[in-house]
Amino acid sequence: MTSQATGLRYAVRLGVVAKYLGQLGLVLGVLCLLPSLVALLLTDYGHALAYLPIQLLLLLGWRLTRQLPVPAEVQVNEGLIIVALTFLLTPLLLCLPLMQSGLSWSAALFEAISAITTTGLTSLPADAARPAAFLFSRAWMQWYGGLGIVVLSLALVIAPGIQAKGLAVADIESDNLPGNIRGHARRILFIYLLLTGGAVLLNLLAGVSAFDGLLFGLSAVSTGGFAPTDGSLMGLAWPAQWAISLGCLAGAIPLALYGNQGHQEANRLQLFCLLALIGSLALLLTYRLHQEMGLSWQQAAHHGPLLALSAQTTAGFSSLAPDGLSNGSKALLILAMLMGGGMASTAGGIKLLRLLIAWQALRHHLIRSALSRHAVLEPTLAGQRLSEEEIQAALLLILLFGALVLCSWLPFLLLGYPPLDALFEVVSASGTVGLSVGLSQTELPGLLRGILALDMLMGRLEILAWLVLLYPGSWFGRRKEVT
């Protein structure tokens, strides 16, 4: 780092971090009202009362921090750290109500992390008892985890202006935001509510019961994947399976595309690529299911597209147990889970926009090698010029994602787990997918369960926020004045 850059570097201001954590905590406390009320209606009083100390603690935190001064701006490192701490502290708090269903602290924490990161991996046995209040709490956590607690806060609490834009960079991963950040967040929230309502209605029309239809709708639009029934989609009729899968597809499309916001050409390109990848994967899986598993063409043509939708949208629902698939089919699903859905959607993975940017950068380099040295050629995507910063950011995230998967995979190999199954589970956790070959549901050692939990957290915030949190320069050094 040059001396000039060092002189311009500022550490986070603890008061700024505390103030916005307090405001985010207030939103989380309000969000906790619904599952506590549902638990009361279901006469699960232990589950309902478990939310009370959490809400009091969050309210106290807000009261203690609300008088802190509002900064003129929120630094990028502050915004990233606030969001990272929010996604770290939320499951630590909300695992307590889940423990009322008989779970150990570690099992409840794993479920809470899986829910808030919209992954859907579970460490519970397939036949484990799941009270209705527990199922609702988990699905509700997925729903607001999919939208992002920060986006909810921008829409409802945090004052508009440049300080809101500082927080937005960490969680509204899109497009050049308009000046009115709160207005943008409210439009995204409105779109998300409409998609959720549409998904629930479609489930009810497909014959799903009211309670299960609600839970499947919450999990589908957030591309979360937690199912209220054993076996994910396997026990449902085919209209219900397709209705839920269409909800997953709706959530994996860039949300700004619905509201005609941002760079629409880039969003349409992502949508085209998402549909093309799902279609290609569906054809390949259909063929392999017929040839290798002996399914009839009718059965294969049913399960192939559903698995393709689940993996590419990173939803994690399954109409067919992944552990029974051939190695080739598992490899195809791993590739889809790595790529993921659209940027600024609820999907996980590397994201299609980053892959498109990387492809355009490579294509530009190859074309440039055949041109005259004096020729001017700039990389573009969907009619927009790509800056060096955009290209570097996309390539860095792809590199970090690959490094995360590799580093998480090695401990599984050292402990003797099947390489492809271990890679499947790690990619599913890192891409916040939730498809499983059963490793996380067995007696997985605590170390490996911790690695999967870490993968879910890292994948949800795409690694960089956690690196900023752990970087000493974020905490030590000169600090700007708050006002």
TAMO-V315975 format. One record per pair of residues at least 24 apart in sequence whose ideal C-beta (glycine too) atoms are under 7 Angstrom apart, sorted by sequence separation. I is the first residue (numbers start at 1). J is the second residue. D is the distance in Angstrom with one decimal. If there is no record, write none. Layout:
I | J | D
I | J | D
//
This chain:
118 | 142 | 5.2
220 | 244 | 5.1
312 | 336 | 4.6
357 | 381 | 6.1
432 | 456 | 6.1
91 | 116 | 5.2
116 | 141 | 5.2
196 | 221 | 4.8
223 | 248 | 5.6
311 | 336 | 3.9
356 | 381 | 5.9
405 | 430 | 5.4
430 | 455 | 4.4
29 | 55 | 4.7
90 | 116 | 5.3
115 | 141 | 3.8
195 | 221 | 5.0
221 | 247 | 5.4
282 | 308 | 4.0
307 | 333 | 6.7
311 | 337 | 5.2
314 | 340 | 5.2
360 | 386 | 6.3
404 | 430 | 5.5
429 | 455 | 3.8
111 | 138 | 6.3
115 | 142 | 5.0
118 | 145 | 5.1
154 | 181 | 5.8
155 | 182 | 6.4
220 | 247 | 3.2
281 | 308 | 3.9
314 | 341 | 6.0
425 | 452 | 6.8
429 | 456 | 5.1
432 | 459 | 4.9
117 | 145 | 6.2
118 | 146 | 4.7
154 | 182 | 5.8
216 | 244 | 5.0
220 | 248 | 4.8
223 | 251 | 4.7
308 | 336 | 6.9
313 | 341 | 5.2
430 | 458 | 6.8
431 | 459 | 5.9
432 | 460 | 5.5
29 | 58 | 3.8
87 | 116 | 6.3
112 | 141 | 6.8
116 | 145 | 4.1
221 | 250 | 6.3
222 | 251 | 6.2
223 | 252 | 5.8
312 | 341 | 6.7
357 | 386 | 6.1
401 | 430 | 6.9
426 | 455 | 6.3
430 | 459 | 4.3
28 | 58 | 5.8
29 | 59 | 5.8
101 | 131 | 5.2
115 | 145 | 6.4
155 | 185 | 3.9
207 | 237 | 6.1
217 | 247 | 6.0
221 | 251 | 4.4
278 | 308 | 5.1
361 | 391 | 4.8
415 | 445 | 6.9
429 | 459 | 6.9
154 | 185 | 3.8
155 | 186 | 4.5
220 | 251 | 6.6
278 | 309 | 5.8
281 | 312 | 6.2
26 | 58 | 6.5
207 | 239 | 6.1
208 | 240 | 4.9
25 | 58 | 4.1
101 | 134 | 4.1
206 | 239 | 4.2
207 | 240 | 5.7
293 | 326 | 7.0
314 | 347 | 4.6
357 | 390 | 6.2
415 | 448 | 7.0
151 | 185 | 5.1
155 | 189 | 4.6
206 | 240 | 4.4
278 | 312 | 4.9
292 | 326 | 4.4
313 | 347 | 5.5
314 | 348 | 4.2
357 | 391 | 6.1
277 | 312 | 5.5
314 | 349 | 5.4
25 | 61 | 4.8
26 | 62 | 4.2
98 | 134 | 6.2
358 | 394 | 5.5
411 | 447 | 6.6
412 | 448 | 6.2
25 | 62 | 5.7
151 | 188 | 6.0
152 | 189 | 6.7
203 | 240 | 6.7
206 | 243 | 3.8
357 | 394 | 4.1
358 | 395 | 5.9
411 | 448 | 6.3
151 | 189 | 6.7
274 | 312 | 6.7
288 | 326 | 6.3
22 | 61 | 5.0
23 | 62 | 6.7
54 | 93 | 5.2
98 | 137 | 6.6
22 | 62 | 4.5
97 | 137 | 5.9
203 | 243 | 5.2
288 | 328 | 5.9
354 | 394 | 4.2
358 | 398 | 6.0
411 | 451 | 6.1
202 | 243 | 4.5
203 | 244 | 6.3
288 | 329 | 5.0
22 | 64 | 6.9
54 | 96 | 6.5
147 | 189 | 6.8
22 | 65 | 3.2
354 | 397 | 5.7
408 | 451 | 5.2
22 | 66 | 6.4
202 | 246 | 6.5
285 | 329 | 6.0
354 | 398 | 6.1
147 | 192 | 5.1
202 | 247 | 6.6
19 | 65 | 5.0
50 | 96 | 5.3
51 | 97 | 5.6
18 | 65 | 5.0
50 | 97 | 4.0
94 | 141 | 6.4
285 | 332 | 6.3
350 | 397 | 6.9
408 | 455 | 5.3
199 | 247 | 3.4
284 | 332 | 5.8
350 | 398 | 5.7
19 | 68 | 4.2
18 | 68 | 6.4
47 | 97 | 5.5
50 | 100 | 5.1
199 | 250 | 6.6
281 | 332 | 6.1
350 | 401 | 5.3
404 | 455 | 6.7
15 | 68 | 5.0
47 | 100 | 4.5
143 | 196 | 7.0
46 | 100 | 4.5
404 | 458 | 5.7
16 | 71 | 5.1
195 | 250 | 5.1
281 | 336 | 5.5
195 | 251 | 6.6
16 | 74 | 6.4
90 | 149 | 7.0
277 | 336 | 6.9
404 | 463 | 6.1
249 | 309 | 6.0
17 | 78 | 6.0
21 | 82 | 6.1
245 | 306 | 5.6
248 | 309 | 6.1
252 | 313 | 3.7
16 | 78 | 5.3
20 | 82 | 4.9
24 | 86 | 5.1
28 | 90 | 6.3
248 | 310 | 6.7
251 | 313 | 6.9
252 | 314 | 7.0
277 | 339 | 6.7
401 | 463 | 6.8
12 | 75 | 6.7
86 | 149 | 5.6
192 | 255 | 6.6
400 | 463 | 4.5
17 | 81 | 6.1
21 | 85 | 6.2
86 | 150 | 6.9
191 | 255 | 5.3
238 | 302 | 6.4
245 | 309 | 4.6
249 | 313 | 5.8
10 | 75 | 6.2
12 | 77 | 5.6
13 | 78 | 6.8
17 | 82 | 5.8
21 | 86 | 6.9
241 | 306 | 6.0
245 | 310 | 6.9
248 | 313 | 4.5
397 | 462 | 5.9
12 | 78 | 4.8
83 | 150 | 5.4
188 | 255 | 5.4
191 | 258 | 4.7
248 | 315 | 3.6
274 | 341 | 6.0
191 | 259 | 5.4
274 | 342 | 5.9
12 | 81 | 5.8
248 | 317 | 6.7
271 | 342 | 6.8
187 | 259 | 5.0
245 | 317 | 6.9
270 | 342 | 4.1
244 | 317 | 6.2
270 | 343 | 6.6
187 | 261 | 6.7
143 | 218 | 4.2
146 | 221 | 6.9
139 | 215 | 4.3
142 | 218 | 6.2
146 | 222 | 2.7
142 | 219 | 5.3
145 | 222 | 6.6
146 | 223 | 6.5
140 | 218 | 6.4
146 | 224 | 6.2
241 | 319 | 5.3
274 | 352 | 6.2
132 | 211 | 6.9
136 | 215 | 6.6
139 | 218 | 4.3
143 | 222 | 5.0
273 | 352 | 5.1
135 | 215 | 6.0
139 | 219 | 5.2
142 | 222 | 4.7
175 | 256 | 5.8
142 | 224 | 3.3
174 | 256 | 5.9
270 | 352 | 4.8
349 | 431 | 4.2
270 | 353 | 5.7
273 | 356 | 6.8
348 | 431 | 4.6
142 | 226 | 5.9
233 | 317 | 5.0
348 | 432 | 3.3
82 | 167 | 6.5
232 | 317 | 5.1
233 | 318 | 6.3
234 | 319 | 5.9
348 | 433 | 6.3
47 | 133 | 4.2
175 | 261 | 6.9
232 | 318 | 4.6
233 | 319 | 4.4
44 | 131 | 6.0
47 | 134 | 6.9
79 | 166 | 4.7
83 | 170 | 4.1
139 | 226 | 5.9
175 | 262 | 2.9
266 | 353 | 6.6
269 | 356 | 6.6
78 | 166 | 6.6
79 | 167 | 4.7
83 | 171 | 5.4
138 | 226 | 5.3
174 | 262 | 5.5
175 | 263 | 5.4
254 | 342 | 4.2
256 | 344 | 5.7
44 | 133 | 3.9
70 | 159 | 6.9
73 | 162 | 4.8
74 | 163 | 4.9
252 | 341 | 3.3
253 | 342 | 5.5
254 | 343 | 6.1
255 | 344 | 6.0
334 | 423 | 6.2
338 | 427 | 5.8
42 | 132 | 5.2
73 | 163 | 5.8
76 | 166 | 6.8
79 | 169 | 5.6
80 | 170 | 4.8
223 | 313 | 5.4
225 | 315 | 5.2
227 | 317 | 6.5
252 | 342 | 6.1
254 | 344 | 4.7
255 | 345 | 6.0
330 | 420 | 5.7
334 | 424 | 5.7
337 | 427 | 5.0
42 | 133 | 5.1
75 | 166 | 6.4
79 | 170 | 4.4
223 | 314 | 5.3
225 | 316 | 2.7
254 | 345 | 5.2
337 | 428 | 5.8
340 | 431 | 5.7
71 | 163 | 5.7
74 | 166 | 2.7
223 | 315 | 4.4
225 | 317 | 5.5
253 | 345 | 5.8
70 | 163 | 6.3
73 | 166 | 5.6
74 | 167 | 5.6
76 | 169 | 6.0
135 | 228 | 4.7
252 | 345 | 5.1
327 | 420 | 5.5
334 | 427 | 5.1
338 | 431 | 6.2
39 | 133 | 4.0
251 | 345 | 6.3
252 | 346 | 6.9
330 | 424 | 5.4
337 | 431 | 4.5
38 | 133 | 6.3
220 | 315 | 6.5
251 | 346 | 4.3
252 | 347 | 4.0
251 | 347 | 6.8
337 | 433 | 4.7
38 | 136 | 4.9
337 | 435 | 6.9
35 | 136 | 5.8
35 | 137 | 4.3
333 | 435 | 6.5
127 | 230 | 6.8
118 | 222 | 4.9
120 | 224 | 5.2
126 | 230 | 5.5
35 | 140 | 5.2
118 | 223 | 5.9
120 | 225 | 2.7
146 | 251 | 6.8
34 | 140 | 6.2
118 | 224 | 4.3
120 | 226 | 4.9
115 | 226 | 6.5
348 | 459 | 5.7
31 | 144 | 5.5
269 | 382 | 4.9
322 | 435 | 5.3
322 | 436 | 6.5
323 | 437 | 4.2
266 | 381 | 6.4
322 | 437 | 5.2
323 | 438 | 4.7
266 | 382 | 4.2
265 | 382 | 3.8
314 | 431 | 5.4
316 | 433 | 4.8
318 | 435 | 6.0
265 | 383 | 5.4
266 | 384 | 6.6
314 | 432 | 5.9
316 | 434 | 2.5
263 | 382 | 6.7
314 | 433 | 4.5
316 | 435 | 5.1
28 | 149 | 6.3
263 | 384 | 6.1
27 | 149 | 6.2
311 | 433 | 6.7
223 | 346 | 4.7
222 | 346 | 5.1
223 | 347 | 5.0
311 | 435 | 6.3
24 | 149 | 5.9
27 | 152 | 5.4
221 | 346 | 6.8
310 | 435 | 6.5
24 | 150 | 6.9
27 | 153 | 4.8
24 | 153 | 5.2
27 | 156 | 6.3
23 | 153 | 6.0
27 | 157 | 5.8
26 | 157 | 6.3
23 | 157 | 5.2
23 | 158 | 5.8
20 | 167 | 6.5
174 | 343 | 6.4
175 | 344 | 6.6
173 | 343 | 5.8
174 | 344 | 3.8
173 | 344 | 5.4
172 | 344 | 6.9
120 | 316 | 4.0
146 | 346 | 3.9
225 | 434 | 3.5
118 | 346 | 6.3
170 | 465 | 6.2
121 | 428 | 6.6
121 | 429 | 5.9
119 | 429 | 6.3
119 | 432 | 4.4
121 | 434 | 5.2
118 | 432 | 5.5
119 | 433 | 6.7
120 | 434 | 2.7
117 | 432 | 5.2
119 | 434 | 5.0
121 | 436 | 5.9
126 | 441 | 6.7
125 | 441 | 6.3
123 | 440 | 5.5
122 | 440 | 6.9
123 | 441 | 6.4
121 | 440 | 5.1
122 | 441 | 6.6
123 | 449 | 6.3
121 | 452 | 6.5
119 | 456 | 4.7
110 | 449 | 6.2
117 | 456 | 4.3
106 | 446 | 6.9
113 | 453 | 4.9
117 | 457 | 6.2
114 | 456 | 6.0
110 | 453 | 5.7
113 | 456 | 5.4
117 | 460 | 3.9
113 | 457 | 6.3
88 | 457 | 6.9
87 | 457 | 6.3
87 | 460 | 6.3
87 | 461 | 6.1
84 | 461 | 5.9
83 | 461 | 6.4
84 | 465 | 4.2
83 | 465 | 5.8
84 | 466 | 5.7
80 | 464 | 6.9
80 | 465 | 4.3
84 | 469 | 4.6
81 | 468 | 6.1
80 | 468 | 4.5
81 | 469 | 5.2
77 | 468 | 5.3
81 | 474 | 6.4
77 | 474 | 5.0
71 | 482 | 4.9
72 | 483 | 6.1
71 | 483 | 6.8
69 | 482 | 5.0
69 | 483 | 5.3
11 | 473 | 7.0
12 | 474 | 5.6
11 | 474 | 6.3
12 | 475 | 6.4
9 | 473 | 6.3
11 | 475 | 5.7
11 | 476 | 5.8
11 | 477 | 4.1
13 | 479 | 5.2
16 | 482 | 6.5
10 | 477 | 6.8
11 | 478 | 6.6
13 | 480 | 6.8
15 | 482 | 6.1
9 | 477 | 6.1
10 | 478 | 5.8
11 | 479 | 5.2
10 | 479 | 5.9
13 | 482 | 5.9
10 | 480 | 5.2
//
